[in-house]
Amino acid sequence: MAKDKVKAIVWQEGKFFVAKTLGLELASQGLTRSEALKNLREAFDLLLEDDGVKIPSTQIPQNPEVTSLYA
């Protein structure tokens, strides 16, 4: 089964790359584009584990894959 995708944008600020999801207020950073996306995926997984977070289910796909739109 293919994973649903969460779109993210990635840009560079100084020596860091910043990755931010579209449609959710979630961002992370890393020294490389790949590291920023990996860190964003980890942050996303932690967000989904928090029972206290109220996010409409229509915004959260099951088994999402975080990808970048542009860098």
PyMOL commands that set and color helices and strands:
alter all, ss='L'
color gray80, all
select helices_A, chain A and resi 33-49+57-59
alter helices_A, ss='H'
color red, helices_A
select strands_A, chain A and resi 4-13+16-21+27-30+64-68
alter strands_A, ss='S'
color yellow, strands_A
deselect
rebuild
show_as cartoon
